[in-house]
Amino acid sequence: MMLGFFTAALTLTQIMLALAMACSSVRLFIGPRAQDRIASMDAFYVSAMLLLLTFSIRTGSNLYFEVALVIAMLGFVGTVALAKFLMRGEVIE
Amino acid sequence: MNAAANMPGWALFLTAVLLLLSASLTLIGTIGLLRLQTFYERTHAPTLGTTLGIGFMLFASMLYFSVLQSRPVLHELLIAVFMTVTTPITLVLLVRAALYRDRHAGSSEVPQTTPPKSSLLEQEDIDGN
């Protein structure tokens, strides 16, 4: 019985995280200015990372953890580079 | 999924509750990102996902794998520490860039800085031409 609840919760979690990714990608498309798009990309990769961690719980495999860590690091670097580009007009001065 | 079959019920229940909490907080954050009106309001909403969402999810993962492998699995703390350090940096940089752009464009939504005297004179010169 608890296993059924656990499976249902996993599926519901995946659906909600997919909806979260959908919401942030809608903002990515309609976002009126560049900074809105960068903020929504930030939210997008965080949801993707959470979805990967859900996959790792579902499959019982530790492999997804490294992928999630790499997504977190590259997402941070990407967002900082884009914010710097908005501020200065170039990334490396 | 086969691995979860012979896990104790309390661990499954706790993991499921933490997963649902994490996903619903992240979803609320992105709905806020979608629906709030100005950029400065919108930047606040997704931080619900980057703090509590990630926190609950990593706690669920740590609990699940610790019970599954019957040894403490703590490497998820790496992601937690990393996100805690990087999220404020990202947002501060992004909002400062947006504020700079808005002020540069002369937007009425953001408070303008009071410019020092010399640049005020230059401004008048530019306006005079």
Backbone of each chain as ProteinMPNN parsed JSONL, in Angstrom:
{"seq_chain_A": "MMLGFFTAALTLTQIMLALAMACSSVRLFIGPRAQDRIASMDAFYVSAMLLLLTFSIRTGSNLYFEVALVIAMLGFVGTVALAKFLMRGEVIE", "coords_chain_A": {"N_chain_A": [[0.839, -1.2, 0.0], [1.927, 1.205, 0.867], [3.874, 1.297, -1.025], [2.429, 1.718, -3.339], [1.484, 4.323, -2.883], [3.929, 5.638, -2.85], [4.829, 5.231, -5.509], [2.812, 6.593, -6.908], [3.236, 9.156, -5.901], [5.763, 9.675, -6.925], [5.229, 9.75, -9.7], [3.433, 11.902, -9.774], [5.11, 13.917, -8.866], [6.926, 14.034, -10.986], [5.209, 14.921, -13.002], [4.458, 17.434, -12.011], [6.922, 18.74, -11.965], [7.512, 18.753, -14.667], [5.472, 20.418, -15.533], [6.333, 22.726, -14.268], [8.677, 23.208, -15.709], [7.469, 23.708, -18.146], [6.033, 26.076, -17.598], [8.167, 27.85, -17.086], [9.381, 27.788, -19.574], [7.475, 28.935, -21.173], [7.557, 31.544, -20.207], [10.117, 32.046, -21.03], [9.766, 32.279, -23.758], [7.809, 34.352, -24.091], [8.843, 36.36, -22.577], [9.273, 39.761, -22.012], [11.7, 41.195, -22.06], [15.333, 40.87, -22.187], [16.351, 40.241, -19.649], [14.229, 38.983, -18.353], [14.14, 36.634, -19.773], [16.564, 35.46, -19.087], [16.219, 35.047, -16.335], [14.133, 33.212, -16.423], [15.36, 31.108, -17.695], [17.109, 30.344, -15.735], [15.303, 29.37, -13.765], [14.358, 27.284, -15.265], [16.52, 25.471, -15.619], [16.893, 24.706, -13.007], [14.504, 23.324, -12.449], [14.839, 21.224, -14.248], [17.029, 19.963, -13.155], [15.95, 19.069, -10.726], [14.113, 17.271, -11.75], [15.813, 15.35, -12.806], [16.919, 14.368, -10.425], [14.643, 13.2, -9.388], [14.321, 11.161, -11.259], [16.55, 9.666, -10.542], [15.806, 8.733, -8.029], [13.643, 7.198, -8.775], [14.737, 5.177, -10.403], [16.559, 4.137, -8.681], [19.242, 4.517, -9.017], [22.572, 5.777, -8.795], [23.715, 7.263, -10.737], [22.545, 9.506, -11.865], [23.042, 11.569, -10.2], [25.544, 12.844, -10.599], [25.091, 13.997, -13.065], [23.139, 15.865, -12.389], [24.644, 17.516, -10.735], [26.49, 18.562, -12.568], [24.733, 19.943, -14.247], [23.847, 21.916, -12.467], [26.228, 23.352, -12.032], [26.995, 24.223, -14.646], [24.735, 25.653, -15.323], [24.814, 27.741, -13.479], [27.203, 29.06, -14.293], [26.475, 29.785, -16.885], [24.271, 31.526, -16.432], [25.488, 33.577, -14.973], [27.344, 34.503, -16.858], [25.611, 35.463, -18.833], [24.25, 37.478, -17.423], [26.36, 39.191, -16.943], [26.931, 39.875, -19.517], [24.662, 41.379, -20.143], [25.104, 43.514, -18.494], [27.566, 44.668, -19.31], [27.915, 44.334, -22.011], [29.814, 42.706, -23.049], [31.358, 39.502, -22.422], [33.913, 38.593, -21.566], [36.375, 40.756, -20.566]], "CA_chain_A": [[0.0, 0.0, 0.0], [2.83, 2.349, 0.896], [4.592, 1.3, -2.298], [1.546, 2.368, -4.311], [1.523, 5.767, -2.612], [5.247, 6.113, -3.266], [4.856, 5.278, -6.974], [1.935, 7.678, -7.343], [3.891, 10.429, -5.567], [6.855, 9.873, -7.893], [4.648, 10.166, -10.972], [2.887, 13.257, -9.6], [6.26, 14.816, -8.795], [7.453, 14.238, -12.335], [4.265, 15.742, -13.762], [4.524, 18.822, -11.533], [8.183, 19.356, -12.398], [7.389, 19.012, -16.102], [4.658, 21.625, -15.648], [7.179, 23.859, -13.886], [9.536, 23.491, -16.856], [6.635, 24.303, -19.186], [5.769, 27.465, -17.208], [9.329, 28.722, -17.289], [9.712, 27.95, -20.99], [6.548, 29.936, -21.726], [8.132, 32.859, -19.882], [11.307, 32.19, -21.865], [9.364, 32.72, -25.093], [7.09, 35.62, -24.128], [9.509, 37.329, -21.715], [9.401, 40.955, -22.859], [13.068, 41.685, -22.221], [16.37, 39.838, -22.067], [16.546, 39.796, -18.264], [13.18, 38.005, -18.046], [14.497, 35.348, -20.377], [17.646, 34.85, -18.31], [15.647, 34.565, -15.07], [13.337, 31.999, -16.659], [16.294, 30.017, -17.987], [17.593, 29.917, -14.424], [14.271, 28.514, -13.174], [14.222, 26.097, -16.122], [17.523, 24.442, -15.34], [16.666, 24.173, -11.654], [13.468, 22.289, -12.545], [15.405, 20.07, -14.942], [17.885, 19.265, -12.198], [15.074, 18.354, -9.793], [13.536, 16.146, -12.479], [16.849, 14.314, -12.862], [17.017, 13.731, -9.105], [13.483, 12.31, -9.278], [14.662, 9.964, -12.033], [17.514, 8.848, -9.801], [15.073, 8.017, -6.982], [12.767, 6.211, -9.421], [15.487, 4.021, -10.887], [17.442, 3.636, -7.64], [20.609, 4.554, -9.525], [23.287, 6.969, -8.352], [24.375, 7.894, -11.879], [21.933, 10.788, -12.211], [23.5, 12.627, -9.292], [26.629, 13.607, -11.235], [24.489, 14.818, -14.126], [22.488, 16.992, -11.733], [25.691, 18.433, -10.265], [27.041, 19.259, -13.74], [23.729, 20.911, -14.691], [23.863, 23.036, -11.525], [27.429, 24.18, -12.239], [26.962, 24.888, -15.95], [23.668, 26.641, -15.286], [25.317, 28.931, -12.767], [28.162, 29.77, -15.142], [25.739, 30.38, -17.991], [23.481, 32.674, -16.009], [26.38, 34.683, -14.616], [27.903, 35.053, -18.087], [24.585, 36.248, -19.526], [24.007, 38.693, -16.653], [27.51, 40.061, -17.184], [26.771, 40.383, -20.878], [23.654, 42.442, -20.092], [25.661, 44.666, -17.775], [28.717, 45.286, -19.946], [27.931, 44.191, -23.462], [30.71, 41.616, -23.426], [31.501, 38.578, -21.296], [35.301, 38.651, -21.098], [36.904, 42.08, -20.925]], "C_chain_A": [[0.876, 1.252, 0.0], [3.613, 2.46, -0.409], [3.751, 1.971, -3.381], [1.548, 3.874, -4.144], [2.833, 6.371, -3.096], [5.332, 6.25, -4.786], [4.007, 6.43, -7.497], [2.586, 9.027, -7.079], [5.023, 10.72, -6.541], [6.308, 10.384, -9.22], [4.128, 11.599, -10.89], [4.017, 14.275, -9.542], [6.81, 15.1, -10.182], [6.531, 15.12, -13.157], [4.38, 17.203, -13.34], [5.816, 19.499, -11.983], [8.161, 19.633, -13.893], [6.54, 20.25, -16.338], [5.473, 22.859, -15.295], [8.103, 24.232, -15.032], [8.733, 24.15, -17.976], [6.357, 25.775, -18.875], [6.973, 28.342, -17.486], [9.697, 28.807, -18.76], [8.72, 28.885, -21.685], [7.079, 31.339, -21.44], [9.38, 33.117, -20.718], [10.928, 32.701, -23.248], [8.73, 34.093, -25.06], [7.819, 36.717, -23.394], [9.813, 38.618, -22.456], [10.845, 41.393, -23.051], [14.066, 40.574, -21.922], [16.488, 39.336, -20.631], [15.454, 38.826, -17.82], [13.551, 36.634, -18.583], [15.61, 34.678, -19.581], [17.105, 34.296, -16.998], [14.855, 33.285, -15.299], [14.236, 30.832, -17.036], [16.871, 29.454, -16.687], [16.586, 28.962, -13.765], [14.138, 27.207, -13.944], [15.267, 25.043, -15.767], [17.398, 23.9, -13.922], [15.593, 23.087, -11.68], [14.001, 21.044, -13.231], [16.275, 19.255, -13.999], [17.044, 18.468, -11.197], [14.444, 17.136, -10.463], [14.546, 15.01, -12.584], [16.997, 13.612, -11.527], [15.824, 12.812, -8.856], [13.708, 11.023, -10.065], [15.584, 9.058, -11.231], [16.814, 8.103, -8.667], [14.229, 6.916, -7.6], [13.538, 4.97, -9.845], [16.376, 3.422, -9.802], [18.9, 3.644, -8.057], [21.274, 5.86, -9.11], [23.846, 7.788, -9.505], [23.845, 9.297, -12.154], [22.465, 11.92, -11.355], [24.573, 13.493, -9.935], [26.083, 14.52, -12.318], [23.847, 16.055, -13.509], [23.516, 18.018, -11.263], [26.271, 19.236, -11.435], [26.045, 20.298, -14.248], [23.745, 22.129, -13.778], [25.045, 23.954, -11.805], [27.354, 24.938, -13.564], [25.858, 25.936, -16.001], [24.103, 27.915, -14.592], [26.253, 29.737, -13.652], [27.446, 30.479, -16.29], [24.972, 31.62, -17.577], [24.364, 33.856, -15.656], [26.967, 35.325, -15.871], [26.873, 35.92, -18.8], [24.283, 37.543, -18.776], [25.135, 39.694, -16.867], [27.424, 40.668, -18.582], [25.747, 41.505, -20.914], [24.25, 43.701, -19.498], [26.669, 45.402, -18.639], [28.674, 45.251, -21.46], [28.95, 43.202, -23.953], [30.995, 40.768, -22.194], [32.911, 38.648, -20.715], [35.907, 39.962, -21.548], [38.408, 42.017, -20.996]], "O_chain_A": [[0.631, 2.211, -0.732], [3.97, 3.554, -0.846], [4.273, 2.693, -4.23], [1.606, 4.619, -5.122], [2.86, 7.459, -3.671], [5.839, 7.248, -5.299], [4.414, 7.153, -8.407], [2.511, 9.934, -7.907], [5.227, 11.866, -6.94], [6.845, 11.328, -9.8], [4.343, 12.405, -11.795], [3.904, 15.368, -10.098], [7.12, 16.242, -10.521], [6.993, 15.968, -13.919], [4.398, 18.102, -14.181], [5.817, 20.678, -12.336], [8.722, 20.629, -14.348], [6.834, 21.047, -17.228], [5.337, 23.907, -15.927], [8.305, 25.413, -15.311], [9.233, 25.034, -18.672], [6.43, 26.625, -19.762], [6.845, 29.432, -18.044], [10.279, 29.81, -19.176], [9.068, 29.549, -22.661], [7.057, 32.212, -22.307], [9.671, 34.258, -21.074], [11.677, 33.47, -23.851], [9.055, 34.935, -25.897], [7.479, 37.89, -23.548], [10.545, 38.587, -23.445], [11.185, 41.915, -24.112], [13.699, 39.489, -21.469], [16.7, 38.144, -20.409], [15.71, 37.94, -17.004], [13.314, 35.61, -17.941], [15.602, 33.458, -19.415], [17.484, 33.2, -16.585], [14.893, 32.374, -14.472], [13.914, 29.683, -16.731], [17.092, 28.25, -16.559], [16.955, 27.895, -13.273], [13.848, 26.159, -13.367], [14.943, 23.863, -15.629], [17.761, 22.752, -13.666], [15.735, 22.055, -11.024], [13.657, 19.927, -12.845], [16.268, 18.024, -14.031], [17.381, 17.333, -10.86], [14.262, 16.097, -9.83], [14.181, 13.84, -12.466], [17.18, 12.395, -11.484], [15.956, 11.777, -8.202], [13.343, 9.936, -9.617], [15.426, 7.838, -11.234], [17.176, 6.966, -8.364], [14.106, 5.83, -7.034], [13.064, 3.847, -9.673], [16.897, 2.319, -9.972], [19.707, 2.88, -7.528], [20.636, 6.912, -9.076], [24.386, 8.874, -9.296], [24.581, 10.171, -12.613], [22.36, 13.089, -11.724], [24.532, 14.72, -9.839], [26.532, 15.654, -12.482], [23.987, 17.16, -14.033], [23.3, 19.226, -11.373], [26.513, 20.436, -11.312], [26.438, 21.398, -14.635], [23.664, 23.259, -14.258], [24.901, 25.176, -11.818], [27.614, 26.14, -13.613], [26.011, 26.979, -16.636], [23.809, 29.021, -15.044], [26.118, 30.956, -13.756], [27.763, 31.62, -16.625], [25.005, 32.641, -18.264], [24.047, 34.998, -15.989], [27.079, 36.549, -15.946], [27.207, 36.987, -19.315], [24.08, 38.587, -19.396], [24.897, 40.898, -16.962], [27.796, 41.822, -18.798], [25.933, 42.485, -21.636], [23.948, 44.812, -19.932], [26.643, 46.631, -18.704], [29.331, 46.056, -22.12], [28.973, 42.875, -25.139], [30.889, 41.244, -21.064], [33.077, 38.751, -19.5], [35.957, 40.26, -22.741], [39.056, 43.024, -21.283]]}, "seq_chain_B": "MNAAANMPGWALFLTAVLLLLSASLTLIGTIGLLRLQTFYERTHAPTLGTTLGIGFMLFASMLYFSVLQSRPVLHELLIAVFMTVTTPITLVLLVRAALYRDRHAGSSEVPQTTPPKSSLLEQEDIDGN", "coords_chain_B": {"N_chain_B": [[12.52, 0.709, -9.349], [11.983, -1.843, -8.456], [13.713, -2.014, -6.41], [12.574, -0.488, -4.436], [10.618, -2.034, -3.379], [11.164, -3.693, -1.177], [11.587, -1.909, 0.895], [11.344, -0.209, 4.103], [8.105, 0.932, 5.242], [7.835, 3.524, 6.419], [10.016, 4.962, 5.428], [9.495, 5.072, 2.697], [7.093, 6.523, 2.758], [7.905, 8.974, 3.908], [9.804, 9.841, 2.03], [8.131, 10.121, -0.199], [6.415, 12.195, 0.648], [8.252, 14.291, 0.953], [9.164, 14.542, -1.677], [6.79, 15.368, -2.969], [6.324, 17.826, -1.687], [8.587, 19.256, -2.503], [8.272, 19.329, -5.32], [5.822, 20.68, -5.56], [6.404, 23.167, -4.442], [8.345, 24.096, -6.253], [6.8, 24.217, -8.559], [4.898, 26.179, -7.832], [6.612, 28.342, -7.621], [7.466, 28.674, -10.324], [5.028, 29.201, -11.527], [4.529, 31.644, -10.392], [6.624, 33.026, -11.605], [5.642, 33.087, -14.145], [3.262, 34.567, -13.905], [3.477, 36.973, -12.441], [3.783, 40.614, -12.494], [5.881, 42.679, -12.987], [9.417, 42.734, -13.832], [11.007, 42.814, -11.532], [9.384, 41.825, -9.557], [9.065, 39.295, -10.542], [11.556, 38.049, -10.315], [11.671, 37.156, -7.719], [10.004, 34.945, -7.39], [10.932, 32.317, -8.503], [12.907, 31.624, -6.686], [11.804, 30.235, -4.657], [11.766, 27.642, -5.593], [14.523, 27.237, -5.91], [15.534, 27.289, -3.348], [13.852, 26.005, -1.15], [12.678, 24.009, -2.715], [14.859, 22.584, -3.882], [16.105, 21.9, -1.494], [14.232, 20.173, -0.124], [14.057, 18.154, -2.06], [16.689, 17.15, -2.16], [16.921, 16.251, 0.425], [15.016, 14.229, 0.423], [16.224, 12.522, -1.436], [18.62, 11.873, -0.102], [17.606, 10.545, 2.15], [16.249, 8.391, 0.936], [18.293, 6.964, -0.484], [20.011, 6.412, 1.596], [18.52, 4.66, 3.202], [18.079, 2.688, 1.308], [20.624, 1.697, 0.615], [21.543, 1.063, 3.06], [23.525, 2.612, 4.399], [25.006, 5.728, 5.354], [24.295, 8.088, 2.903], [25.587, 10.861, 1.691], [26.351, 12.541, -0.361], [24.676, 14.272, -1.704], [24.676, 16.622, -0.377], [26.609, 18.192, -1.536], [25.424, 19.377, -3.837], [23.501, 20.881, -2.495], [25.037, 22.71, -0.948], [26.375, 23.993, -3.032], [24.259, 25.166, -4.537], [23.19, 26.849, -2.59], [25.24, 28.669, -2.301], [25.474, 29.75, -4.886], [22.991, 30.723, -5.878], [22.165, 33.321, -4.713], [24.243, 34.917, -5.753], [23.873, 34.792, -8.521], [21.302, 35.989, -8.748], [21.708, 38.548, -7.683], [23.571, 39.613, -9.487], [22.064, 39.519, -11.842], [19.84, 41.164, -11.271], [21.117, 43.549, -10.775], [22.167, 44.08, -13.293], [19.773, 44.36, -14.708], [18.679, 46.585, -13.42], [20.575, 48.514, -14.051], [20.235, 48.606, -16.818], [17.589, 49.488, -16.935], [17.775, 52.012, -15.721], [19.479, 53.212, -17.472], [17.894, 53.33, -19.683], [16.15, 55.202, -18.818], [13.822, 54.509, -17.432], [10.649, 54.831, -15.794], [9.934, 53.127, -13.84], [11.886, 52.395, -12.014], [13.774, 53.733, -9.251], [15.728, 56.619, -9.832], [19.249, 57.234, -9.672], [20.773, 59.87, -7.777], [22.622, 61.95, -9.643], [26.143, 62.863, -9.506], [27.514, 66.254, -9.336], [29.144, 67.013, -11.581], [28.498, 65.219, -13.631], [25.897, 65.872, -13.869], [25.996, 68.374, -15.026], [27.086, 67.681, -17.494], [24.995, 66.225, -18.443], [23.078, 68.207, -18.776], [24.29, 69.613, -20.817], [24.165, 67.75, -22.877], [21.421, 67.536, -23.091], [20.846, 70.119, -23.848], [21.814, 70.269, -26.411]], "CA_chain_B": [[11.226, 0.483, -8.718], [12.053, -3.122, -7.75], [14.484, -1.802, -5.192], [11.74, 0.138, -3.417], [9.592, -2.971, -2.901], [11.452, -4.212, 0.153], [12.002, -0.851, 1.82], [10.338, 0.004, 5.157], [7.034, 1.843, 4.851], [8.013, 4.914, 6.858], [10.974, 5.635, 4.54], [8.779, 5.363, 1.452], [6.119, 7.593, 3.004], [8.613, 10.243, 4.119], [10.373, 10.241, 0.748], [7.056, 10.581, -1.077], [5.944, 13.508, 1.104], [9.286, 15.294, 0.638], [9.138, 14.747, -3.132], [5.621, 16.173, -3.338], [6.559, 19.194, -1.201], [9.585, 19.892, -3.358], [7.735, 19.601, -6.652], [4.768, 21.7, -5.54], [7.021, 24.483, -4.23], [8.957, 24.517, -7.506], [5.732, 24.581, -9.49], [4.354, 27.479, -7.404], [7.603, 29.358, -7.984], [7.469, 28.978, -11.754], [3.761, 29.864, -11.865], [4.77, 33.048, -10.046], [7.475, 33.591, -12.667], [4.813, 33.285, -15.327], [2.092, 35.427, -13.749], [3.698, 38.283, -11.817], [3.7, 41.661, -13.51], [7.129, 43.329, -13.4], [10.598, 41.873, -13.733], [11.549, 42.779, -10.164], [8.55, 40.876, -8.805], [9.229, 37.948, -11.089], [12.787, 37.382, -9.888], [11.537, 36.557, -6.398], [9.212, 33.715, -7.349], [11.604, 31.021, -8.673], [13.804, 31.286, -5.578], [11.105, 29.212, -3.863], [12.266, 26.361, -6.069], [15.964, 27.046, -5.756], [15.907, 27.064, -1.948], [13.102, 24.932, -0.492], [12.474, 22.903, -3.646], [16.072, 21.773, -3.93], [16.354, 21.371, -0.153], [13.387, 19.008, 0.13], [14.396, 17.078, -2.986], [17.95, 16.524, -1.759], [16.667, 15.523, 1.665], [14.339, 12.995, 0.02], [17.207, 11.652, -2.087], [19.525, 11.375, 0.925], [16.871, 9.569, 2.964], [15.943, 7.2, 0.147], [19.475, 6.161, -0.773], [20.578, 5.919, 2.853], [17.774, 3.468, 3.61], [18.222, 1.671, 0.265], [21.946, 1.077, 0.652], [21.819, 0.928, 4.496], [24.71, 3.343, 4.852], [24.715, 7.143, 5.107], [24.657, 8.63, 1.579], [25.496, 12.298, 1.947], [26.959, 13.381, -1.391], [23.737, 15.296, -2.173], [24.999, 17.887, 0.29], [27.403, 18.993, -2.482], [24.508, 20.211, -4.618], [22.864, 21.833, -1.587], [25.989, 23.786, -0.652], [26.651, 24.735, -4.259], [23.118, 26.014, -4.896], [23.051, 27.901, -1.58], [26.242, 29.708, -2.552], [25.408, 30.4, -6.196], [21.724, 31.385, -6.22], [22.17, 34.763, -4.463], [25.177, 35.606, -6.66], [23.194, 34.902, -9.809], [20.197, 36.943, -8.727], [22.219, 39.907, -7.478], [24.158, 40.063, -10.753], [21.014, 39.713, -12.841], [19.015, 42.331, -10.936], [21.923, 44.763, -10.981], [22.213, 44.334, -14.731], [18.468, 44.861, -15.133], [18.535, 47.945, -12.877], [21.444, 49.362, -14.866], [19.609, 48.794, -18.125], [16.386, 50.31, -16.783], [18.177, 53.395, -15.47], [20.074, 53.718, -18.702], [16.805, 53.619, -20.603], [15.325, 56.249, -18.242], [12.504, 53.972, -17.098], [10.04, 55.465, -14.621], [9.61, 52.103, -12.853], [12.941, 52.253, -11.019], [14.276, 55.013, -8.75], [16.97, 57.045, -10.459], [20.271, 57.7, -8.739], [21.047, 61.299, -7.924], [23.95, 61.995, -10.234], [27.045, 63.892, -8.988], [27.345, 67.54, -10.017], [29.803, 67.136, -12.881], [27.755, 64.495, -14.667], [24.645, 66.596, -14.055], [26.28, 69.416, -16.014], [27.214, 67.04, -18.806], [23.65, 65.84, -18.862], [22.412, 69.404, -19.287], [24.876, 69.91, -22.119], [23.606, 66.83, -23.885], [20.026, 67.889, -23.319], [20.792, 71.405, -24.537], [21.944, 70.056, -27.845]], "C_chain_B": [[11.248, -0.82, -7.936], [12.766, -2.952, -6.415], [13.6, -1.267, -4.078], [10.795, -0.855, -2.761], [9.878, -3.464, -1.493], [12.037, -3.149, 1.086], [10.947, -0.676, 2.891], [9.344, 1.089, 4.756], [7.275, 3.281, 5.235], [8.974, 5.648, 5.931], [10.301, 5.991, 3.232], [7.832, 6.534, 1.638], [6.821, 8.949, 3.118], [9.219, 10.758, 2.82], [9.298, 10.803, -0.171], [6.58, 11.971, -0.674], [6.965, 14.594, 0.752], [9.317, 15.591, -0.855], [7.982, 15.651, -3.531], [5.788, 17.616, -2.896], [7.499, 19.933, -2.142], [8.996, 20.282, -4.708], [6.673, 20.679, -6.607], [5.362, 23.081, -5.285], [7.664, 24.994, -5.51], [7.91, 24.971, -8.509], [5.131, 25.936, -9.13], [5.312, 28.598, -7.799], [7.555, 29.695, -9.461], [6.14, 29.57, -12.208], [3.867, 31.351, -11.527], [5.609, 33.742, -11.104], [6.636, 33.919, -13.888], [3.815, 34.417, -15.125], [2.367, 36.795, -13.162], [3.977, 39.341, -12.875], [5.049, 42.228, -13.95], [8.298, 42.377, -13.195], [11.069, 41.724, -12.298], [10.69, 41.922, -9.25], [8.847, 39.451, -9.247], [10.499, 37.265, -10.602], [12.632, 36.706, -8.527], [10.952, 35.156, -6.457], [10.034, 32.436, -7.502], [12.564, 30.67, -7.547], [13.145, 30.322, -4.597], [11.594, 27.829, -4.274], [13.737, 26.166, -5.789], [16.373, 26.882, -4.303], [15.169, 25.853, -1.378], [12.903, 23.745, -1.417], [13.675, 21.99, -3.685], [16.354, 21.156, -2.565], [15.544, 20.12, 0.127], [13.768, 17.846, -0.762], [15.684, 16.383, -2.568], [17.783, 15.743, -0.46], [15.979, 14.193, 1.364], [15.334, 12.015, -0.572], [18.157, 11.044, -1.061], [18.855, 10.297, 1.759], [16.676, 8.269, 2.207], [17.183, 6.339, -0.056], [20.145, 5.66, 0.496], [19.86, 4.662, 3.308], [17.994, 2.339, 2.609], [19.546, 0.94, 0.383], [22.402, 0.812, 2.077], [23.202, 1.43, 4.899], [24.408, 4.813, 4.595], [25.215, 7.595, 3.739], [24.479, 10.138, 1.666], [26.008, 13.153, 0.798], [25.995, 14.4, -1.985], [24.007, 16.652, -1.527], [25.828, 18.794, -0.612], [26.509, 19.938, -3.275], [23.886, 21.278, -3.725], [23.78, 23.015, -1.293], [26.205, 24.65, -1.886], [25.495, 25.663, -4.616], [22.941, 27.138, -3.885], [24.034, 29.029, -1.839], [25.921, 30.46, -3.838], [24.112, 31.156, -6.462], [21.721, 32.891, -5.905], [23.093, 35.525, -5.406], [24.506, 35.842, -8.004], [22.156, 36.012, -9.789], [20.693, 38.361, -8.54], [22.803, 40.448, -8.777], [23.067, 40.399, -11.771], [20.195, 40.971, -12.556], [19.814, 43.621, -11.089], [22.023, 45.109, -12.455], [20.895, 44.925, -15.217], [18.257, 46.291, -14.665], [19.353, 48.93, -13.698], [20.797, 49.658, -16.208], [18.384, 49.697, -18.029], [16.747, 51.77, -16.566], [18.742, 54.025, -16.726], [18.989, 54.111, -19.696], [15.88, 54.71, -20.065], [13.929, 55.769, -17.884], [11.962, 54.647, -15.847], [9.732, 54.442, -13.538], [10.636, 52.034, -11.728], [13.37, 53.631, -10.532], [15.594, 55.37, -9.416], [17.975, 57.411, -9.371], [20.401, 59.208, -8.888], [22.465, 61.439, -8.453], [24.825, 63.044, -9.562], [27.039, 65.118, -9.897], [27.89, 67.555, -11.434], [28.978, 66.435, -13.967], [26.403, 65.157, -14.911], [24.84, 67.689, -15.105], [26.376, 68.827, -17.415], [25.847, 66.682, -19.361], [22.92, 67.041, -19.452], [22.944, 69.764, -20.665], [24.267, 69.044, -23.219], [22.164, 67.199, -24.195], [19.905, 69.182, -24.109], [20.957, 71.239, -26.038], [20.74, 69.27, -28.293]], "O_chain_B": [[10.621, -0.922, -6.882], [12.473, -3.638, -5.436], [13.839, -1.553, -2.904], [10.228, -0.567, -1.708], [8.956, -3.638, -0.696], [12.865, -3.445, 1.948], [9.774, -0.955, 2.647], [9.68, 2.03, 4.038], [6.954, 4.183, 4.461], [8.781, 6.835, 5.666], [10.505, 7.085, 2.705], [7.763, 7.43, 0.796], [6.4, 9.936, 2.514], [9.162, 11.954, 2.531], [9.503, 11.817, -0.838], [6.363, 12.829, -1.529], [6.594, 15.681, 0.308], [9.475, 16.742, -1.262], [8.15, 16.578, -4.322], [5.437, 18.536, -3.635], [7.25, 21.075, -2.527], [9.185, 21.401, -5.185], [6.609, 21.516, -7.507], [4.884, 24.067, -5.846], [7.554, 26.177, -5.833], [8.09, 25.964, -9.215], [4.879, 26.756, -10.013], [4.89, 29.663, -8.252], [7.596, 30.869, -9.828], [6.104, 30.351, -13.159], [3.372, 32.205, -12.261], [5.353, 34.891, -11.462], [6.887, 34.905, -14.581], [3.538, 35.161, -16.066], [1.568, 37.71, -13.361], [4.355, 39.024, -14.003], [5.344, 42.261, -15.145], [8.196, 41.369, -12.496], [11.484, 40.641, -11.886], [11.19, 41.352, -8.28], [8.876, 38.525, -8.437], [10.533, 36.04, -10.483], [13.38, 35.781, -8.211], [11.338, 34.28, -5.683], [9.858, 31.523, -6.695], [12.999, 29.522, -7.456], [13.825, 29.67, -3.804], [11.811, 26.957, -3.433], [14.166, 25.059, -5.465], [17.465, 26.38, -4.036], [15.771, 24.804, -1.148], [12.951, 22.598, -0.972], [13.548, 20.774, -3.543], [16.795, 20.01, -2.486], [16.095, 19.111, 0.567], [13.807, 16.698, -0.319], [15.767, 15.155, -2.614], [18.416, 14.706, -0.262], [16.302, 13.165, 1.958], [15.304, 10.824, -0.26], [18.471, 9.855, -1.126], [19.453, 9.26, 2.043], [16.901, 7.184, 2.744], [17.145, 5.129, 0.168], [20.778, 4.604, 0.488], [20.496, 3.704, 3.748], [18.086, 1.173, 2.994], [19.599, -0.285, 0.268], [23.535, 0.378, 2.288], [23.939, 0.77, 5.632], [23.623, 5.123, 3.699], [26.407, 7.5, 3.445], [23.353, 10.635, 1.709], [26.099, 14.372, 0.943], [26.427, 15.305, -2.699], [23.62, 17.693, -2.056], [25.771, 20.017, -0.484], [26.784, 21.134, -3.379], [23.754, 22.433, -4.127], [23.366, 24.171, -1.376], [26.218, 25.878, -1.804], [25.72, 26.824, -4.96], [22.583, 28.256, -4.258], [23.717, 30.2, -1.629], [26.076, 31.681, -3.888], [24.124, 32.14, -7.202], [21.308, 33.677, -6.757], [22.779, 36.641, -5.818], [24.56, 36.941, -8.557], [22.12, 36.864, -10.677], [20.169, 39.287, -9.16], [22.565, 41.602, -9.135], [23.132, 41.414, -12.464], [19.89, 41.746, -13.464], [19.273, 44.655, -11.48], [21.972, 46.279, -12.832], [20.876, 45.857, -16.022], [17.725, 47.12, -15.404], [18.898, 50.032, -14.005], [20.803, 50.794, -16.683], [18.149, 50.548, -18.888], [16.124, 52.664, -17.139], [18.521, 55.202, -17.011], [19.128, 55.077, -20.446], [14.938, 55.113, -20.746], [12.96, 56.517, -18.011], [12.723, 54.995, -14.944], [9.317, 54.812, -12.44], [10.298, 51.655, -10.607], [13.339, 54.595, -11.296], [16.476, 54.522, -9.551], [17.595, 57.844, -8.284], [20.175, 59.762, -9.964], [23.417, 61.074, -7.763], [24.293, 64.045, -9.081], [26.626, 65.053, -11.054], [27.237, 68.023, -12.366], [28.781, 66.965, -15.06], [25.826, 65.038, -15.992], [23.98, 67.91, -15.958], [25.84, 69.37, -18.381], [25.573, 66.812, -20.554], [22.24, 66.934, -20.472], [22.195, 70.159, -21.559], [23.912, 69.51, -24.302], [21.725, 67.189, -25.345], [19.001, 69.342, -24.928], [20.342, 71.95, -26.833], [20.612, 68.958, -29.477]]}, "name": "protein", "num_of_chains": 2, "seq": "MMLGFFTAALTLTQIMLALAMACSSVRLFIGPRAQDRIASMDAFYVSAMLLLLTFSIRTGSNLYFEVALVIAMLGFVGTVALAKFLMRGEVIEMNAAANMPGWALFLTAVLLLLSASLTLIGTIGLLRLQTFYERTHAPTLGTTLGIGFMLFASMLYFSVLQSRPVLHELLIAVFMTVTTPITLVLLVRAALYRDRHAGSSEVPQTTPPKSSLLEQEDIDGN"}
